[in-house]
């Protein structure tokens, strides 16, 4: 899991979670204003999940695999 205290990493620019088994993201992830890239390839997320995080992290380049109906 990603801890909710991640928002204290206010200078974090790149987060690589490639091929991990994380199924949810804490809303605190959206507080990372310096985040430039988030790599979550290797995990299957629904279109709704991807759209939510692209909106929450609108200034961040998120690398998703193609969506599926696996994890909402």
N, CA, C, O and CB atoms as a CASP TS submission, in Angstrom:
PFRMAT TS
TARGET T0000
AUTHOR 0000-0000-0000
METHOD Language model
MODEL 1
PARENT N/A
ATOM      1  N   UNK     1       0.824  -1.196   0.000  1.00  0.00           N
ATOM      2  CA  UNK     1       0.000   0.000   0.000  1.00  0.00           C
ATOM      3  C   UNK     1       0.865   1.256   0.000  1.00  0.00           C
ATOM      4  O   UNK     1       2.022   1.241   0.420  1.00  0.00           O
ATOM      5  CB  UNK     1      -0.936   0.000   1.206  1.00  0.00           C
ATOM      6  N   UNK     2       0.279   2.321  -0.475  1.00  0.00           N
ATOM      7  CA  UNK     2       0.916   3.630  -0.396  1.00  0.00           C
ATOM      8  C   UNK     2       0.430   4.276   0.905  1.00  0.00           C
ATOM      9  O   UNK     2      -0.778   4.414   1.098  1.00  0.00           O
ATOM     10  CB  UNK     2       0.578   4.529  -1.665  1.00  0.00           C
ATOM     11  N   UNK     3       1.329   4.672   1.791  1.00  0.00           N
ATOM     12  CA  UNK     3       0.882   5.265   3.062  1.00  0.00           C
ATOM     13  C   UNK     3       0.245   6.635   2.840  1.00  0.00           C
ATOM     14  O   UNK     3       0.622   7.371   1.929  1.00  0.00           O
ATOM     15  CB  UNK     3       2.064   5.391   4.041  1.00  0.00           C
ATOM     16  N   UNK     4      -0.715   6.956   3.680  1.00  0.00           N
ATOM     17  CA  UNK     4      -1.387   8.254   3.557  1.00  0.00           C
ATOM     18  C   UNK     4      -0.455   9.417   3.859  1.00  0.00           C
ATOM     19  O   UNK     4      -0.728  10.550   3.461  1.00  0.00           O
ATOM     20  CB  UNK     4      -2.584   8.310   4.484  1.00  0.00           C
ATOM     21  N   UNK     5       0.639   9.150   4.557  1.00  0.00           N
ATOM     22  CA  UNK     5       1.586  10.224   4.873  1.00  0.00           C
ATOM     23  C   UNK     5       2.466  10.593   3.675  1.00  0.00           C
ATOM     24  O   UNK     5       3.383  11.403   3.816  1.00  0.00           O
ATOM     25  CB  UNK     5       2.467   9.811   6.048  1.00  0.00           C
ATOM     26  N   UNK     6       2.203  10.014   2.501  1.00  0.00           N
ATOM     27  CA  UNK     6       3.004  10.323   1.308  1.00  0.00           C
ATOM     28  C   UNK     6       2.961  11.815   0.989  1.00  0.00           C
ATOM     29  O   UNK     6       3.895  12.344   0.385  1.00  0.00           O
ATOM     30  CB  UNK     6       2.502   9.512   0.099  1.00  0.00           C
ATOM     31  N   UNK     7       1.905  12.488   1.382  1.00  0.00           N
ATOM     32  CA  UNK     7       1.796  13.924   1.061  1.00  0.00           C
ATOM     33  C   UNK     7       2.880  14.770   1.728  1.00  0.00           C
ATOM     34  O   UNK     7       3.085  15.924   1.351  1.00  0.00           O
ATOM     35  CB  UNK     7       0.430  14.443   1.479  1.00  0.00           C
ATOM     36  N   UNK     8       3.571  14.206   2.712  1.00  0.00           N
ATOM     37  CA  UNK     8       4.682  14.940   3.330  1.00  0.00           C
ATOM     38  C   UNK     8       5.920  14.977   2.433  1.00  0.00           C
ATOM     39  O   UNK     8       6.857  15.729   2.704  1.00  0.00           O
ATOM     40  CB  UNK     8       5.040  14.309   4.672  1.00  0.00           C
ATOM     41  N   UNK     9       5.931  14.181   1.379  1.00  0.00           N
ATOM     42  CA  UNK     9       7.056  14.191   0.426  1.00  0.00           C
ATOM     43  C   UNK     9       6.799  15.287  -0.605  1.00  0.00           C
ATOM     44  O   UNK     9       6.637  15.013  -1.794  1.00  0.00           O
ATOM     45  CB  UNK     9       7.231  12.786  -0.279  1.00  0.00           C
ATOM     46  N   UNK    10       6.765  16.514  -0.138  1.00  0.00           N
ATOM     47  CA  UNK    10       6.340  17.634  -0.979  1.00  0.00           C
ATOM     48  C   UNK    10       7.298  17.983  -2.114  1.00  0.00           C
ATOM     49  O   UNK    10       6.950  18.781  -2.985  1.00  0.00           O
ATOM     50  CB  UNK    10       6.151  18.833  -0.130  1.00  0.00           C
ATOM     51  N   UNK    11       8.491  17.405  -2.124  1.00  0.00           N
ATOM     52  CA  UNK    11       9.427  17.648  -3.223  1.00  0.00           C
ATOM     53  C   UNK    11       9.548  16.444  -4.159  1.00  0.00           C
ATOM     54  O   UNK    11      10.363  16.450  -5.082  1.00  0.00           O
ATOM     55  CB  UNK    11      10.797  18.005  -2.668  1.00  0.00           C
ATOM     56  N   UNK    12       8.733  15.411  -3.916  1.00  0.00           N
ATOM     57  CA  UNK    12       8.767  14.212  -4.747  1.00  0.00           C
ATOM     58  C   UNK    12       8.347  14.549  -6.175  1.00  0.00           C
ATOM     59  O   UNK    12       7.269  15.102  -6.393  1.00  0.00           O
ATOM     60  CB  UNK    12       7.853  13.117  -4.161  1.00  0.00           C
ATOM     61  N   UNK    13       9.196  14.216  -7.144  1.00  0.00           N
ATOM     62  CA  UNK    13       8.914  14.519  -8.549  1.00  0.00           C
ATOM     63  C   UNK    13       8.581  13.286  -9.375  1.00  0.00           C
ATOM     64  O   UNK    13       7.811  13.377 -10.331  1.00  0.00           O
ATOM     65  CB  UNK    13      10.090  15.220  -9.162  1.00  0.00           C
ATOM     66  N   UNK    14       9.142  12.143  -9.026  1.00  0.00           N
ATOM     67  CA  UNK    14       8.932  10.926  -9.824  1.00  0.00           C
ATOM     68  C   UNK    14       8.625   9.765  -8.894  1.00  0.00           C
ATOM     69  O   UNK    14       9.364   9.499  -7.947  1.00  0.00           O
ATOM     70  CB  UNK    14      10.177  10.607 -10.704  1.00  0.00           C
ATOM     71  N   UNK    15       7.522   9.077  -9.178  1.00  0.00           N
ATOM     72  CA  UNK    15       7.128   7.927  -8.377  1.00  0.00           C
ATOM     73  C   UNK    15       6.943   6.747  -9.315  1.00  0.00           C
ATOM     74  O   UNK    15       6.075   6.770 -10.187  1.00  0.00           O
ATOM     75  CB  UNK    15       5.824   8.213  -7.563  1.00  0.00           C
ATOM     76  N   UNK    16       7.758   5.718  -9.136  1.00  0.00           N
ATOM     77  CA  UNK    16       7.736   4.535  -9.991  1.00  0.00           C
ATOM     78  C   UNK    16       7.154   3.368  -9.209  1.00  0.00           C
ATOM     79  O   UNK    16       7.796   2.829  -8.307  1.00  0.00           O
ATOM     80  CB  UNK    16       9.158   4.195 -10.512  1.00  0.00           C
ATOM     81  N   UNK    17       5.937   2.984  -9.561  1.00  0.00           N
ATOM     82  CA  UNK    17       5.265   1.847  -8.933  1.00  0.00           C
ATOM     83  C   UNK    17       5.063   0.731  -9.947  1.00  0.00           C
ATOM     84  O   UNK    17       4.171  -0.103  -9.792  1.00  0.00           O
ATOM     85  CB  UNK    17       3.911   2.277  -8.332  1.00  0.00           C
ATOM     86  N   UNK    18       5.887   0.717 -10.974  1.00  0.00           N
ATOM     87  CA  UNK    18       5.775  -0.242 -12.067  1.00  0.00           C
ATOM     88  C   UNK    18       5.689  -1.669 -11.534  1.00  0.00           C
ATOM     89  O   UNK    18       6.513  -2.102 -10.729  1.00  0.00           O
ATOM     90  CB  UNK    18       6.963  -0.105 -13.021  1.00  0.00           C
ATOM     91  N   UNK    19       4.666  -2.390 -12.009  1.00  0.00           N
ATOM     92  CA  UNK    19       4.510  -3.823 -11.766  1.00  0.00           C
ATOM     93  C   UNK    19       4.415  -4.175 -10.278  1.00  0.00           C
ATOM     94  O   UNK    19       4.916  -5.217  -9.855  1.00  0.00           O
ATOM     95  CB  UNK    19       5.666  -4.567 -12.385  1.00  0.00           C
ATOM     96  N   UNK    20       3.780  -3.320  -9.491  1.00  0.00           N
ATOM     97  CA  UNK    20       3.515  -3.644  -8.088  1.00  0.00           C
ATOM     98  C   UNK    20       2.072  -4.115  -7.980  1.00  0.00           C
ATOM     99  O   UNK    20       1.344  -4.104  -8.973  1.00  0.00           O
ATOM    100  CB  UNK    20       3.780  -2.410  -7.150  1.00  0.00           C
ATOM    101  N   UNK    21       1.666  -4.512  -6.840  1.00  0.00           N
ATOM    102  CA  UNK    21       0.295  -5.027  -6.653  1.00  0.00           C
ATOM    103  C   UNK    21      -0.591  -4.043  -5.909  1.00  0.00           C
ATOM    104  O   UNK    21      -1.522  -4.444  -5.210  1.00  0.00           O
ATOM    105  CB  UNK    21       0.326  -6.350  -5.898  1.00  0.00           C
ATOM    106  N   UNK    22      -0.311  -2.788  -6.054  1.00  0.00           N
ATOM    107  CA  UNK    22      -1.106  -1.764  -5.378  1.00  0.00           C
ATOM    108  C   UNK    22      -2.446  -1.626  -6.107  1.00  0.00           C
ATOM    109  O   UNK    22      -2.480  -1.433  -7.323  1.00  0.00           O
ATOM    110  CB  UNK    22      -0.344  -0.393  -5.336  1.00  0.00           C
ATOM    111  N   UNK    23      -3.534  -1.724  -5.368  1.00  0.00           N
ATOM    112  CA  UNK    23      -4.864  -1.687  -5.971  1.00  0.00           C
ATOM    113  C   UNK    23      -5.586  -0.370  -5.757  1.00  0.00           C
ATOM    114  O   UNK    23      -6.532  -0.053  -6.478  1.00  0.00           O
ATOM    115  CB  UNK    23      -5.697  -2.798  -5.423  1.00  0.00           C
ATOM    116  N   UNK    24      -5.148   0.398  -4.773  1.00  0.00           N
ATOM    117  CA  UNK    24      -5.789   1.683  -4.495  1.00  0.00           C
ATOM    118  C   UNK    24      -4.718   2.724  -4.200  1.00  0.00           C
ATOM    119  O   UNK    24      -3.604   2.399  -3.788  1.00  0.00           O
ATOM    120  CB  UNK    24      -6.785   1.566  -3.306  1.00  0.00           C
ATOM    121  N   UNK    25      -5.076   3.960  -4.417  1.00  0.00           N
ATOM    122  CA  UNK    25      -4.196   5.078  -4.097  1.00  0.00           C
ATOM    123  C   UNK    25      -4.890   5.922  -3.034  1.00  0.00           C
ATOM    124  O   UNK    25      -6.095   6.154  -3.136  1.00  0.00           O
ATOM    125  CB  UNK    25      -3.855   5.931  -5.375  1.00  0.00           C
ATOM    126  N   UNK    26      -4.164   6.387  -2.017  1.00  0.00           N
ATOM    127  CA  UNK    26      -4.797   7.284  -1.048  1.00  0.00           C
ATOM    128  C   UNK    26      -5.041   8.649  -1.700  1.00  0.00           C
ATOM    129  O   UNK    26      -4.264   9.086  -2.549  1.00  0.00           O
ATOM    130  CB  UNK    26      -3.913   7.434   0.230  1.00  0.00           C
ATOM    131  N   UNK    27      -6.097   9.297  -1.304  1.00  0.00           N
ATOM    132  CA  UNK    27      -6.407  10.616  -1.860  1.00  0.00           C
ATOM    133  C   UNK    27      -5.276  11.614  -1.588  1.00  0.00           C
ATOM    134  O   UNK    27      -5.139  12.601  -2.312  1.00  0.00           O
ATOM    135  CB  UNK    27      -7.725  11.143  -1.272  1.00  0.00           C
ATOM    136  N   UNK    28      -4.475  11.369  -0.566  1.00  0.00           N
ATOM    137  CA  UNK    28      -3.349  12.245  -0.244  1.00  0.00           C
ATOM    138  C   UNK    28      -2.329  12.310  -1.381  1.00  0.00           C
ATOM    139  O   UNK    28      -1.541  13.253  -1.455  1.00  0.00           O
ATOM    140  CB  UNK    28      -2.667  11.771   1.033  1.00  0.00           C
ATOM    141  N   UNK    29      -2.341  11.325  -2.256  1.00  0.00           N
ATOM    142  CA  UNK    29      -1.455  11.338  -3.426  1.00  0.00           C
ATOM    143  C   UNK    29      -1.710  12.596  -4.265  1.00  0.00           C
ATOM    144  O   UNK    29      -0.795  13.128  -4.894  1.00  0.00           O
ATOM    145  CB  UNK    29      -1.666  10.059  -4.288  1.00  0.00           C
ATOM    146  N   UNK    30      -2.935  13.052  -4.265  1.00  0.00           N
ATOM    147  CA  UNK    30      -3.304  14.253  -5.008  1.00  0.00           C
ATOM    148  C   UNK    30      -2.707  15.534  -4.446  1.00  0.00           C
ATOM    149  O   UNK    30      -2.777  16.581  -5.089  1.00  0.00           O
ATOM    150  CB  UNK    30      -4.784  14.381  -5.041  1.00  0.00           C
ATOM    151  N   UNK    31      -2.126  15.466  -3.264  1.00  0.00           N
ATOM    152  CA  UNK    31      -1.513  16.646  -2.646  1.00  0.00           C
ATOM    153  C   UNK    31      -0.057  16.831  -3.056  1.00  0.00           C
ATOM    154  O   UNK    31       0.581  17.801  -2.646  1.00  0.00           O
ATOM    155  CB  UNK    31      -1.603  16.545  -1.140  1.00  0.00           C
ATOM    156  N   UNK    32       0.468  15.927  -3.848  1.00  0.00           N
ATOM    157  CA  UNK    32       1.870  16.011  -4.285  1.00  0.00           C
ATOM    158  C   UNK    32       1.979  16.965  -5.469  1.00  0.00           C
ATOM    159  O   UNK    32       1.947  16.543  -6.625  1.00  0.00           O
ATOM    160  CB  UNK    32       2.422  14.602  -4.667  1.00  0.00           C
ATOM    161  N   UNK    33       2.107  18.233  -5.173  1.00  0.00           N
ATOM    162  CA  UNK    33       2.111  19.270  -6.209  1.00  0.00           C
ATOM    163  C   UNK    33       3.376  19.279  -7.067  1.00  0.00           C
ATOM    164  O   UNK    33       3.360  19.830  -8.168  1.00  0.00           O
ATOM    165  CB  UNK    33       1.941  20.616  -5.569  1.00  0.00           C
ATOM    166  N   UNK    34       4.475  18.681  -6.589  1.00  0.00           N
ATOM    167  CA  UNK    34       5.720  18.638  -7.362  1.00  0.00           C
ATOM    168  C   UNK    34       5.830  17.394  -8.229  1.00  0.00           C
ATOM    169  O   UNK    34       6.773  17.263  -9.009  1.00  0.00           O
ATOM    170  CB  UNK    34       6.908  18.706  -6.431  1.00  0.00           C
ATOM    171  N   UNK    35       4.867  16.473  -8.102  1.00  0.00           N
ATOM    172  CA  UNK    35       4.945  15.211  -8.826  1.00  0.00           C
ATOM    173  C   UNK    35       4.817  15.435 -10.330  1.00  0.00           C
ATOM    174  O   UNK    35       3.809  15.958 -10.806  1.00  0.00           O
ATOM    175  CB  UNK    35       3.859  14.250  -8.340  1.00  0.00           C
ATOM    176  N   UNK    36       5.849  15.033 -11.072  1.00  0.00           N
ATOM    177  CA  UNK    36       5.872  15.200 -12.524  1.00  0.00           C
ATOM    178  C   UNK    36       5.483  13.922 -13.243  1.00  0.00           C
ATOM    179  O   UNK    36       4.773  13.975 -14.247  1.00  0.00           O
ATOM    180  CB  UNK    36       7.246  15.647 -12.982  1.00  0.00           C
ATOM    181  N   UNK    37       5.935  12.763 -12.749  1.00  0.00           N
ATOM    182  CA  UNK    37       5.601  11.495 -13.391  1.00  0.00           C
ATOM    183  C   UNK    37       5.209  10.445 -12.358  1.00  0.00           C
ATOM    184  O   UNK    37       5.760  10.383 -11.259  1.00  0.00           O
ATOM    185  CB  UNK    37       6.780  10.995 -14.228  1.00  0.00           C
ATOM    186  N   UNK    38       4.246   9.630 -12.744  1.00  0.00           N
ATOM    187  CA  UNK    38       3.793   8.503 -11.945  1.00  0.00           C
ATOM    188  C   UNK    38       3.679   7.315 -12.889  1.00  0.00           C
ATOM    189  O   UNK    38       2.875   7.333 -13.821  1.00  0.00           O
ATOM    190  CB  UNK    38       2.425   8.807 -11.220  1.00  0.00           C
ATOM    191  N   UNK    39       4.481   6.287 -12.650  1.00  0.00           N
ATOM    192  CA  UNK    39       4.474   5.097 -13.509  1.00  0.00           C
ATOM    193  C   UNK    39       3.773   3.966 -12.783  1.00  0.00           C
ATOM    194  O   UNK    39       4.296   3.424 -11.809  1.00  0.00           O
ATOM    195  CB  UNK    39       5.917   4.679 -13.909  1.00  0.00           C
ATOM    196  N   UNK    40       2.592   3.614 -13.258  1.00  0.00           N
ATOM    197  CA  UNK    40       1.830   2.517 -12.673  1.00  0.00           C
ATOM    198  C   UNK    40       1.521   1.442 -13.720  1.00  0.00           C
ATOM    199  O   UNK    40       0.515   0.736 -13.639  1.00  0.00           O
ATOM    200  CB  UNK    40       0.528   3.045 -12.053  1.00  0.00           C
ATOM    201  N   UNK    41       2.410   1.344 -14.695  1.00  0.00           N
ATOM    202  CA  UNK    41       2.241   0.288 -15.690  1.00  0.00           C
ATOM    203  C   UNK    41       2.467  -1.074 -15.027  1.00  0.00           C
ATOM    204  O   UNK    41       3.153  -1.183 -14.010  1.00  0.00           O
ATOM    205  CB  UNK    41       3.221   0.490 -16.887  1.00  0.00           C
ATOM    206  N   UNK    42       1.878  -2.094 -15.624  1.00  0.00           N
ATOM    207  CA  UNK    42       1.989  -3.424 -15.062  1.00  0.00           C
ATOM    208  C   UNK    42       0.845  -3.744 -14.117  1.00  0.00           C
ATOM    209  O   UNK    42       0.781  -4.841 -13.561  1.00  0.00           O
ATOM    210  CB  UNK    42       3.297  -3.572 -14.346  1.00  0.00           C
ATOM    211  N   UNK    43      -0.062  -2.789 -13.934  1.00  0.00           N
ATOM    212  CA  UNK    43      -1.249  -2.984 -13.104  1.00  0.00           C
ATOM    213  C   UNK    43      -2.473  -2.688 -13.965  1.00  0.00           C
ATOM    214  O   UNK    43      -2.419  -1.838 -14.854  1.00  0.00           O
ATOM    215  CB  UNK    43      -1.217  -2.066 -11.823  1.00  0.00           C
ATOM    216  N   UNK    44      -3.552  -3.376 -13.707  1.00  0.00           N
ATOM    217  CA  UNK    44      -4.764  -3.188 -14.494  1.00  0.00           C
ATOM    218  C   UNK    44      -5.786  -2.396 -13.688  1.00  0.00           C
ATOM    219  O   UNK    44      -6.214  -2.816 -12.613  1.00  0.00           O
ATOM    220  CB  UNK    44      -5.351  -4.546 -14.928  1.00  0.00           C
ATOM    221  N   UNK    45      -6.169  -1.242 -14.230  1.00  0.00           N
ATOM    222  CA  UNK    45      -7.151  -0.383 -13.584  1.00  0.00           C
ATOM    223  C   UNK    45      -8.287  -0.098 -14.550  1.00  0.00           C
ATOM    224  O   UNK    45      -8.103  -0.104 -15.767  1.00  0.00           O
ATOM    225  CB  UNK    45      -6.504   0.932 -13.102  1.00  0.00           C
ATOM    226  N   UNK    46      -9.457   0.148 -13.995  1.00  0.00           N
ATOM    227  CA  UNK    46     -10.629   0.453 -14.813  1.00  0.00           C
ATOM    228  C   UNK    46     -10.500   1.843 -15.427  1.00  0.00           C
ATOM    229  O   UNK    46      -9.717   2.664 -14.949  1.00  0.00           O
ATOM    230  CB  UNK    46     -11.919   0.356 -13.974  1.00  0.00           C
ATOM    231  N   UNK    47     -11.265   2.108 -16.485  1.00  0.00           N
ATOM    232  CA  UNK    47     -11.264   3.455 -17.066  1.00  0.00           C
ATOM    233  C   UNK    47     -11.667   4.518 -16.042  1.00  0.00           C
ATOM    234  O   UNK    47     -11.100   5.610 -16.029  1.00  0.00           O
ATOM    235  CB  UNK    47     -12.210   3.510 -18.268  1.00  0.00           C
ATOM    236  N   UNK    48     -12.635   4.208 -15.192  1.00  0.00           N
ATOM    237  CA  UNK    48     -13.093   5.155 -14.176  1.00  0.00           C
ATOM    238  C   UNK    48     -11.960   5.503 -13.204  1.00  0.00           C
ATOM    239  O   UNK    48     -11.778   6.672 -12.863  1.00  0.00           O
ATOM    240  CB  UNK    48     -14.295   4.575 -13.406  1.00  0.00           C
ATOM    241  N   UNK    49     -11.206   4.506 -12.761  1.00  0.00           N
ATOM    242  CA  UNK    49     -10.078   4.717 -11.869  1.00  0.00           C
ATOM    243  C   UNK    49      -9.039   5.602 -12.536  1.00  0.00           C
ATOM    244  O   UNK    49      -8.551   6.556 -11.930  1.00  0.00           O
ATOM    245  CB  UNK    49      -9.457   3.379 -11.456  1.00  0.00           C
ATOM    246  N   UNK    50      -8.698   5.290 -13.784  1.00  0.00           N
ATOM    247  CA  UNK    50      -7.694   6.070 -14.511  1.00  0.00           C
ATOM    248  C   UNK    50      -8.147   7.508 -14.707  1.00  0.00           C
ATOM    249  O   UNK    50      -7.362   8.435 -14.506  1.00  0.00           O
ATOM    250  CB  UNK    50      -7.399   5.428 -15.865  1.00  0.00           C
ATOM    251  N   UNK    51      -9.388   7.705 -15.092  1.00  0.00           N
ATOM    252  CA  UNK    51      -9.908   9.055 -15.297  1.00  0.00           C
ATOM    253  C   UNK    51      -9.874   9.862 -14.003  1.00  0.00           C
ATOM    254  O   UNK    51      -9.538  11.047 -14.015  1.00  0.00           O
ATOM    255  CB  UNK    51     -11.337   8.998 -15.842  1.00  0.00           C
ATOM    256  N   UNK    52     -10.219   9.224 -12.892  1.00  0.00           N
ATOM    257  CA  UNK    52     -10.196   9.922 -11.600  1.00  0.00           C
ATOM    258  C   UNK    52      -8.801  10.438 -11.298  1.00  0.00           C
ATOM    259  O   UNK    52      -8.635  11.605 -10.944  1.00  0.00           O
ATOM    260  CB  UNK    52     -10.671   8.992 -10.468  1.00  0.00           C
ATOM    261  N   UNK    53      -7.796   9.582 -11.434  1.00  0.00           N
ATOM    262  CA  UNK    53      -6.443   9.985 -11.069  1.00  0.00           C
ATOM    263  C   UNK    53      -5.823  10.940 -12.076  1.00  0.00           C
ATOM    264  O   UNK    53      -4.973  11.751 -11.709  1.00  0.00           O
ATOM    265  CB  UNK    53      -5.570   8.773 -10.925  1.00  0.00           C
ATOM    266  N   UNK    54      -6.225  10.861 -13.322  1.00  0.00           N
ATOM    267  CA  UNK    54      -5.750  11.849 -14.293  1.00  0.00           C
ATOM    268  C   UNK    54      -6.320  13.228 -13.962  1.00  0.00           C
ATOM    269  O   UNK    54      -5.672  14.245 -14.213  1.00  0.00           O
ATOM    270  CB  UNK    54      -6.144  11.434 -15.733  1.00  0.00           C
ATOM    271  N   UNK    55      -7.510  13.265 -13.409  1.00  0.00           N
ATOM    272  CA  UNK    55      -8.104  14.534 -12.991  1.00  0.00           C
ATOM    273  C   UNK    55      -7.453  15.049 -11.707  1.00  0.00           C
ATOM    274  O   UNK    55      -7.102  16.226 -11.616  1.00  0.00           O
ATOM    275  CB  UNK    55      -9.617  14.373 -12.787  1.00  0.00           C
ATOM    276  N   UNK    56      -7.293  14.176 -10.722  1.00  0.00           N
ATOM    277  CA  UNK    56      -6.697  14.567  -9.440  1.00  0.00           C
ATOM    278  C   UNK    56      -5.251  15.026  -9.623  1.00  0.00           C
ATOM    279  O   UNK    56      -4.817  15.992  -8.995  1.00  0.00           O
ATOM    280  CB  UNK    56      -6.755  13.397  -8.443  1.00  0.00           C
ATOM    281  N   UNK    57      -4.513  14.335 -10.482  1.00  0.00           N
ATOM    282  CA  UNK    57      -3.102  14.659 -10.734  1.00  0.00           C
ATOM    283  C   UNK    57      -2.952  15.272 -12.132  1.00  0.00           C
ATOM    284  O   UNK    57      -2.137  14.814 -12.933  1.00  0.00           O
ATOM    285  CB  UNK    57      -2.209  13.385 -10.597  1.00  0.00           C
ATOM    286  N   UNK    58      -3.723  16.280 -12.406  1.00  0.00           N
ATOM    287  CA  UNK    58      -3.775  16.854 -13.759  1.00  0.00           C
ATOM    288  C   UNK    58      -2.436  17.392 -14.254  1.00  0.00           C
ATOM    289  O   UNK    58      -2.212  17.450 -15.463  1.00  0.00           O
ATOM    290  CB  UNK    58      -4.787  17.959 -13.795  1.00  0.00           C
ATOM    291  N   UNK    59      -1.551  17.781 -13.358  1.00  0.00           N
ATOM    292  CA  UNK    59      -0.243  18.286 -13.769  1.00  0.00           C
ATOM    293  C   UNK    59       0.830  17.222 -13.829  1.00  0.00           C
ATOM    294  O   UNK    59       2.008  17.529 -14.008  1.00  0.00           O
ATOM    295  CB  UNK    59       0.192  19.358 -12.843  1.00  0.00           C
ATOM    296  N   UNK    60       0.425  15.964 -13.679  1.00  0.00           N
ATOM    297  CA  UNK    60       1.363  14.846 -13.617  1.00  0.00           C
ATOM    298  C   UNK    60       1.190  13.947 -14.828  1.00  0.00           C
ATOM    299  O   UNK    60       0.063  13.652 -15.226  1.00  0.00           O
ATOM    300  CB  UNK    60       1.168  14.042 -12.323  1.00  0.00           C
ATOM    301  N   UNK    61       2.291  13.510 -15.416  1.00  0.00           N
ATOM    302  CA  UNK    61       2.253  12.533 -16.503  1.00  0.00           C
ATOM    303  C   UNK    61       2.112  11.158 -15.860  1.00  0.00           C
ATOM    304  O   UNK    61       3.036  10.674 -15.205  1.00  0.00           O
ATOM    305  CB  UNK    61       3.546  12.619 -17.417  1.00  0.00           C
ATOM    306  N   UNK    62       0.945  10.527 -16.050  1.00  0.00           N
ATOM    307  CA  UNK    62       0.700   9.208 -15.471  1.00  0.00           C
ATOM    308  C   UNK    62       0.812   8.171 -16.576  1.00  0.00           C
ATOM    309  O   UNK    62       0.178   8.289 -17.624  1.00  0.00           O
ATOM    310  CB  UNK    62      -0.699   9.138 -14.778  1.00  0.00           C
ATOM    311  N   UNK    63       1.623   7.160 -16.329  1.00  0.00           N
ATOM    312  CA  UNK    63       1.809   6.077 -17.293  1.00  0.00           C
ATOM    313  C   UNK    63       0.980   4.878 -16.831  1.00  0.00           C
ATOM    314  O   UNK    63       1.380   4.130 -15.939  1.00  0.00           O
ATOM    315  CB  UNK    63       3.327   5.693 -17.436  1.00  0.00           C
ATOM    316  N   UNK    64      -0.196   4.714 -17.468  1.00  0.00           N
ATOM    317  CA  UNK    64      -1.078   3.587 -17.218  1.00  0.00           C
ATOM    318  C   UNK    64      -0.963   2.590 -18.358  1.00  0.00           C
ATOM    319  O   UNK    64      -0.629   2.970 -19.481  1.00  0.00           O
ATOM    320  CB  UNK    64      -2.536   4.054 -17.048  1.00  0.00           C
ATOM    321  N   UNK    65      -1.237   1.312 -18.084  1.00  0.00           N
ATOM    322  CA  UNK    65      -1.489   0.359 -19.154  1.00  0.00           C
ATOM    323  C   UNK    65      -2.905   0.611 -19.667  1.00  0.00           C
ATOM    324  O   UNK    65      -3.648   1.392 -19.075  1.00  0.00           O
ATOM    325  CB  UNK    65      -1.308  -1.125 -18.663  1.00  0.00           C
ATOM    326  N   UNK    66      -3.279  -0.042 -20.759  1.00  0.00           N
ATOM    327  CA  UNK    66      -4.643   0.102 -21.256  1.00  0.00           C
ATOM    328  C   UNK    66      -5.616  -0.304 -20.163  1.00  0.00           C
ATOM    329  O   UNK    66      -5.355  -1.252 -19.422  1.00  0.00           O
ATOM    330  CB  UNK    66      -4.867  -0.748 -22.535  1.00  0.00           C
ATOM    331  N   UNK    67      -6.744   0.408 -20.052  1.00  0.00           N
ATOM    332  CA  UNK    67      -7.698   0.111 -18.980  1.00  0.00           C
ATOM    333  C   UNK    67      -8.418  -1.213 -19.192  1.00  0.00           C
ATOM    334  O   UNK    67      -8.520  -1.721 -20.309  1.00  0.00           O
ATOM    335  CB  UNK    67      -8.714   1.225 -18.868  1.00  0.00           C
ATOM    336  N   UNK    68      -8.906  -1.747 -18.101  1.00  0.00           N
ATOM    337  CA  UNK    68      -9.755  -2.936 -18.146  1.00  0.00           C
ATOM    338  C   UNK    68     -10.836  -2.745 -17.104  1.00  0.00           C
ATOM    339  O   UNK    68     -10.914  -1.689 -16.476  1.00  0.00           O
ATOM    340  CB  UNK    68      -8.936  -4.259 -17.892  1.00  0.00           C
ATOM    341  N   UNK    69     -11.661  -3.740 -16.915  1.00  0.00           N
ATOM    342  CA  UNK    69     -12.707  -3.676 -15.895  1.00  0.00           C
ATOM    343  C   UNK    69     -12.298  -4.515 -14.686  1.00  0.00           C
ATOM    344  O   UNK    69     -13.136  -5.178 -14.075  1.00  0.00           O
ATOM    345  CB  UNK    69     -14.067  -4.166 -16.465  1.00  0.00           C
ATOM    346  N   UNK    70     -11.035  -4.485 -14.348  1.00  0.00           N
ATOM    347  CA  UNK    70     -10.506  -5.347 -13.287  1.00  0.00           C
ATOM    348  C   UNK    70     -10.601  -4.700 -11.909  1.00  0.00           C
ATOM    349  O   UNK    70     -11.186  -5.283 -10.996  1.00  0.00           O
ATOM    350  CB  UNK    70      -9.062  -5.702 -13.581  1.00  0.00           C
ATOM    351  N   UNK    71     -10.044  -3.521 -11.747  1.00  0.00           N
ATOM    352  CA  UNK    71      -9.999  -2.845 -10.458  1.00  0.00           C
ATOM    353  C   UNK    71     -10.649  -1.495 -10.622  1.00  0.00           C
ATOM    354  O   UNK    71     -10.263  -0.711 -11.490  1.00  0.00           O
ATOM    355  CB  UNK    71      -8.544  -2.707  -9.929  1.00  0.00           C
ATOM    356  N   UNK    72     -11.621  -1.223  -9.801  1.00  0.00           N
ATOM    357  CA  UNK    72     -12.322   0.058  -9.877  1.00  0.00           C
ATOM    358  C   UNK    72     -11.811   0.926  -8.799  1.00  0.00           C
ATOM    359  O   UNK    72     -12.256   2.066  -8.663  1.00  0.00           O
ATOM    360  CB  UNK    72     -13.839  -0.102  -9.768  1.00  0.00           C
TER
END
